[in-house]
């Protein structure tokens, strides 16, 4: 992926092993965490437990960072076992200046005890959030601003000639107790709203700043009302301030009317506490596959996407895919929001069993998955995505309709049967075809276009799945140019069917591919590129 998707990912969400010391089957947490090579148990507070896990995460997070766009973001689920260590690791990789927040997630009810061996019952987990760079623009949540709630005060002046004092060049009217009346009435935008002057308000708006500059020094004159002209955006032309009622009260307040440009909806920041207890409690019913306690609710992952972007065409990566919750979330979101997000799931093909006495025995924590017929974790990941696309029956026996969509499944592996210096023709052809697949992945053109048998070993063509204005990736990967005319003829044939299609043509060339331009009558909607250097170097090694 660091070739195909470097700098192309908008959002990464991962749910890595938590290093709890239990033998969870996903990446087998306990393989290096519970005992020394001689079998002696590693104490829970032994530094090796943290260092091994950190080494495991360090390699993956460094690679992940290069996959993110400059305005990309990463979310990492974790619990208290490794939270502190992970925070320091992420500070070093993504930089402390790019740390956004740590969410606290309520995942279970306080009365639902999982283990009785801990002095404090854990009901929350954590979620670290880092941006790739300051180019990231975090979203805010929209809330209703159309209700007149809190606008319930009227102020009646009982005298006509109040004392006048000068504050910052303003003639401020002073009403002492008995010279004014504050009336609490029904909620209406015709009334005033009372705001306590505390915290960020003291310096955050003009009213707070005026109070701190001119009225705070009079704080021991209790229950005094000040009418300040020329301040506020409510169209009244003045604003009322009132000092604290007694020495026990910390701050004064001011009264404001409804702003003239008040929108019906306003944006406020998301909180860093999220309550998903109900969703975590019901997560076993999602996706139609068993996975013990390792699933994350789709509503939880969808909420994270709301926080990080309002775009409808994000690329989302999860390289600890597990049960496929991220894929399920995106398929569901695409249907609900008519979006075109793309997800990429990566999962190690860890086995759910081990061989004992010649028999397959389910691993600890993987019994339910193994007995359901899944011998590898990646099979669970894939099946869940298929279930969501095609439909499935959940754990309650309810039929869940398929949501549609498409899924491509790729398996990494070594190519060829010989070392590069001894590669035969079959090895070279296989490598060329697999490398072509990598280039197509990088261009996000995942559909194979049918070509003549004579093209094998010379050229390939891929496309996206658009009905019109298709994008094609055309790859001529042989140093022998005898088949170029056939290659160009096929491209011209495709161009004729849709004149608005775009073609990216990759050419095997040790130097500039510009010479290939002469093969086309015109270059409209055609971009010619050299086969990328990393792949070219492999070709070079194979061809001596």
N, C-alpha and C positions, 0 to 999 in steps of 0.2 A: 504493500500500500504506500510505502514511502516513495515508490516510483509512480504508481498510478494516481495517487490522491494527495500528494504533497501540496499543502496550502489550499485544499479544496473543501475541507470539512467545516461546516458551520457550528455544529454542536456535537460534543462527545458526552455521553453518559455511560458510566461504568459502575458496576456493583461487584467489586473484587472480593476475594476471600477475606474474611475479617480477622483471621489469625486468632481464632478463639481457642485453639488447641484441640477442638473436636475434628474428627476425620471427615470433614465435609467432602463430598466427592468432586465438586467443581474445583479443578486444579489441585485437588487433594491437599488441602491445607496442611495436614499433619505430616506430609512426607519429609519435611525438614524441621519440624517445629516441636515435636514432642519428646524426642529421645536422641541421645548421642549415638554415634555409630556402633558402640559396644552394647547398646540396648538400655543403658541407664537413662532414666527419665530426666528431661530437662526441666528444672524448676520454673515455675510460671514467671518469676521475676528475673530469670537469667537473660543477660543482654543478647545472647545469640538468637533468642526467639524474635526479637525486634530486628536485628541486623539482617537475618536471612529473609524475612518478609520484605524489608526495605529494599534489599538488593533485587528481589523479585519484582517489586513495583517500580524501582528506579529505571530499569531498562525499558519497561513498557511506556512509562510516562514521558521519557525523553523522546521516544519515537512518536508518541501521540502528539506532542507539542508541535512537531514539524508538519503534522497533517492538518492542523487548524488554519483557517484563514486568519488574516490579521485582526478581523473583527469577530473571531470565533470565541467560543466559551466551552469550558469543561466542567461537568458535575461529577463528583465522586461520592458514592454512598459508603459509609463506614460506621462502626460503632466505637465504644470507648476504648476497646482493646488497643487500637492503633491510631486513634484520632490525633493525638499529640505528635506522634512520630510522622504521620502522613502530612500534617500541616507544615512541619518544618521541611520535609522533603519537597512538597509542592512550592513552598517559598523559594527554595533554591533552584527549582527547575523553571517555574513560571514567573518568578520574582515576587517578592512580598508586595511590591507596588501594584501588582495585578490581582491580588487577593480581593474578592468582593465581599463574601460573607460565609459564615457557617450556619446552615439551617439546622434547627432542631426539629425532628420529625416524630410526632407521636405515632407509634406503630402498634401498641397494644394497650388494653385496659389495665389500670393499676391493680385490679383485683385478679387479673389472669396471671398466675404465677407459673413460669416455665421451669424454673429450677429453685429448689429450696436451699441451695448451698451458698447463696450470696447474701451479704448483710443488707444490701439495698436492691430492690427489684427494678430492673431496667424496663422502662416503658417507652423510651425514646432512642432514636438513632440520629446520626448526623449526616449532613451533606455539605461537602466543600464545594465552593464555586470560585473559579478563577477565569479571568479573561486572558486571551492571548496577548492583547496590547490595549492601550487606551482607545483604540479605534472602536472597541465594542460599545454598543449603546444599549443599556439595560432598559427594559420596558417598565411601565407603571400600570397599575390596575385602575380600571374605570369604576367609579362608584356614583350612585344616584345623588344628584345635587339639586333635585327639583322639589324636595320637601322643605317647608318652612320651619322644620323642627329647630328649636332653640331661639327662634325669633319671637320672643314673647314678652318684651319689656317696652314700656313707654315711660318717658320722663317728663314731668310737669314742673316748670319753673314757677315758684310761688312769689317771687319778688321781681320788680322791674329794673332795679338799680343795683345789681350785684357789684361786689368789689372787683376791680380790674387790676391784673398784674401783667407785666411784660415778660414773656418767655420766648427767647429766640426770635425776637422781632414780632411776635404775635400778641395781640391784646386778649388775654385769657380771662373769661368771667369765672368768678369763684363763688360757689353756693355752699354755704355751711349748713349743718344739720338744722332742719326746720325751714330752710329756704327753698327746698325742692322736694319732690315726691317721685319715688320709683314705683310704677304700677306694673304688676305682673298680670298679663291677660292671655287670651288665646293665641295660638301660633298663627303668624301671618307675616308675609314679607313686608308688610307695612310697618311692622314693629322693629325693635332693636334686638341685637344679640349681644350677650355679655361674654367677654373673653378675659380670662385671667392672664395677667402679664407675668409669665414665668418661662424658664428654660430658654429655648431658641427664639421665642417671641420677643424677648428683651432686645435682641439685635436684629431680628429677622424681618421686621417690617417697620414702616415709618411711625406707626403708633407706638410700638415698643421702644423704638429709639428715642422718640420725643419724651416719653414717660421717664426713661432712664436718665436723659440729659437734663430735664427741667423739673420733674415732679417727684422723682424718687427722694430728693433731698427734703421734701415736705411730708415724708411718709408717716411721721408721728402726729400729723394733723389728721385725726381719724374722721372717716365718713364725710370727707370734703369732696364736692363735685366740681370738676373743672370743665368748662366749655371752651374748646380750642378751635378757632376758626381756620379755614383753609387746609384741612387735613382729611384724608379718607377718599375712597372711590365710590361712595354710595349716593352721591349727588346731593347730600344734605348741606354741604358747605361747612360743616363743623363736625367735631367728634367729642362726645362726653367721656371724661375719665373720672374714676372715683378712687380715693385713697382707701387703704385697708381699714376695716371696721374697728380693729383693736390691735394690741401688741402681739396677740397670739397668731394673728393672720400674717402670712409671710409677704404677700404681694397685693398690689392694687389691681384694678381691672379697667377695661374700657368698653364702651358700647358702640357697636357699628350697625349700620343699616345694610340691607341687601345690596351687593355691588351692582352697578348699572349694567355691567356686561356679564352678569352671572350666567354660566352655562348650566344646562340641565344635568350634564355629566361632568365630573371632574376627575383628574388623575392624581392618585396618591401612591406612594411606594408600597411594594409588597412587604409583608412582615417576614422575619426570618424564623418564625415558628409556624409549622404546618401541622394540622391535625388530620391525619389520614388513618386514624384507628379503625374506623368502620370498613374502609377499603382494604386494609391489610387483613382484617378479620375474614373478609369474603374472597380473598385473592385466589383461594384454591379452586374456585369455580371458573376462573378465567382461562381461556385458551384450550381447554379440553385435553391437557396433558398433566401428569403428576410431576411434582418437583419438590416434595417435602416443604420446607419453610423458606425456600430460596427465591420465590417469586416476588416481584414488585408490582403493585397495582398499576393498571394502565392509566388511571386517572392521575396518579402521582407523577408519572413521567410526562403526561400531557401538560400538567401544571407547570413543570419546569420549562417546557417550550414556550408557554405563554410569557414567562418571566424574561426569557432571553431574546425573543424576536417576535415581530408581527408579520414576518414574511410567510409566503405560502409555498415556497419551493426550497426548503432547507435540505441540506445533506446531513444526516445524523448517523454517528458511528457509535457502536457498542462492542468493545472487544473482549468483554466478559459476558457473552450473550446469554449463557445459561438456558433458561426456559423460553427465551425469545420474547420477554415482556416488552422490550423496546420496539421490536418489529410489530407486535400486536398493537401497541399504542399508536404507531404511525399510520398503519393501515386504517385503523378506526378513525383517526383524526382526519385523514385525507377524505374519507366519506362524509364525516360530520361537517367539515369546513370547506368541502369542495377544493381541497388543496392538492398540491403535487409534490409533497415531501418525499425524499428518497432515504431509505435506511440501509445501513451496511452493518451486518452482524458478523462477528468473528468468534468462533468457539473451537477450542482444542477438542480433538476427538477422544477425550478421556473415557476409559471403560467404566462401566457401572458394576463390573464384577472382577473377581480374581479367581485364579485356578488353584483349587485345593484337592489333592487326591484325584486329579484328573477331571474334576467337575467344576463347572462355573458356579461360584458362590457370590451372591450380591455383596457389595462393599457396604460397610457401615454408613448409614445415611442415604443409601441408594436402593434400598430394598424395594420400595414402592415403584420406583422407576424401572428397575430390572424386571420385576414381576409383570409390569405392563408391557414388556417386550422390547424395551429400549436398552441396547447393549452399549451405546455410546451417548454421551451427553449431547453431541451435535445432532443426533437423530431426534432428540426431544425438541431442540431449537427449530429444526427444519419442519417437523411435524406440526408444531404449533402454528407456524406461519401458514402452512397449507390448510390447517383447520380454519383459521380466521378467513382465509380467502374463499374456501369452498363450503364452509359450514361444519358444525360439529355438535356433539352432545356434551353438555357440561357435567360437573360432578353431581348436580342435583337431578340429572336425567332430563334436563330441559334441552330442546333443540334450539341451537343458535344459528341463525341464517349467515351464510357466507357474505363477506363484504366486497368480494372481487379484488382485483389487483393482479400483480404479477410478481414472480419470485425467480431469481436466478441463483443457482447453487454452484459454487466453485470449490475445488479441493486443491490445496497446494501440494507440491511434491517435486522430487527430482526428475529431470527429463533425460531420457536416453539410457542405454544399457552400458555405456563405456565412458571412461575418462575422456576429457575434451581432446587430448592429443591422439587418442585412438578412436575418435568418433567415426562411425560409418555414415553412409548416406541416409539411412533410416533415422539415425539420431539427429542429423542435421535438419531433415524435413520436419521431424517432430518438434524440435526446438523452435524452428521458424514459425510453425503454426501456433505453438503455445505463446511465443513472444508476441505474435500478432494479436492474440487474445488479450494480453496485457495492455497493448497499445489501445485496443478497442475499449477496455475498461477505463483507461485514462481519459478517453474521449467521451465516455458515457454513451457509447453506441454498443448495445449489448446483444443485438439480434444478428445472427449469421445470415448473410445473403448467399443464396445458392449460386455456385459458379461451376463452370465445366470441369470435368475430371482432370483435364490437361493442365489446369491451374495449380494442382497440388504440387507443393514444393516451390512455387513461384510467387503466387499472389493470393490475397484474401480480401473480402469486403464485408464490412459490418454496417449496421444502421441502428438508429433509435426506433422506437415503436410509434412515432407520430404518423397519422394518416396522411397528412400533407406537410409540405416543407420539411421533409425528412433531412436528417443529418447522416452522412455516410463517412465511414473511415475506410480508406482503401490502402492496402499495404502491398507494395512490391518488395519482397524480402530476399531476392536472389541476385547475386552479382552477375549472372548470365541474363542479358536483356533480350533473349530470343522471343520471350512471350509478352513483351511490352505491348505490341500491337493488339493482342487479344485483351490485355488488361485495360488499355485505353478504350477499346471498342465497347467493353462492358460498362465502363463509366459513362460513355456517351449514350449508351442505351438507357441507363438509369436517368441521366439528365433529361432525356427526351420525354420520359413519362411524367416528370414534375420539374418544370423549368426553375422553380423557386427552391429546390433542394440545394443543400450545401455539402461540399465534398472536401475532406481533408485527405490528401494523398501523401503517404509516407514512402520514401524511396531509399533502397539500399545504395549508399554512396559514402565513400571515405571522405569526400570533400563536400562542396556545396551541391545541393540537389537542383540548382537552378537550370541545369541543362535539360531537365525533364519538362520544362515549360514548353519546349518546341514540339512535344508529342501531341499537344492539344491545339485545335483550331482557334479556340479562345479560352480564356482563363476565368470567365465569369463564374462566380460562386465556387471557385476552386482555390484551395490553399495547399501549396506543396511544402513538405517538411522532410528533413532527413530523419531516418530511423534513429531514435535516441541513442546517445553514446553508450550507456550501460549495456544495452542490448547489442549494439554494434560491436562492442569489445568481445562479447561472447561469440558472435558470428566470426569475428576475426580469429579467435582462438580455435574455433572448430575448423575453419577453412585454411589454417596454417599460414 
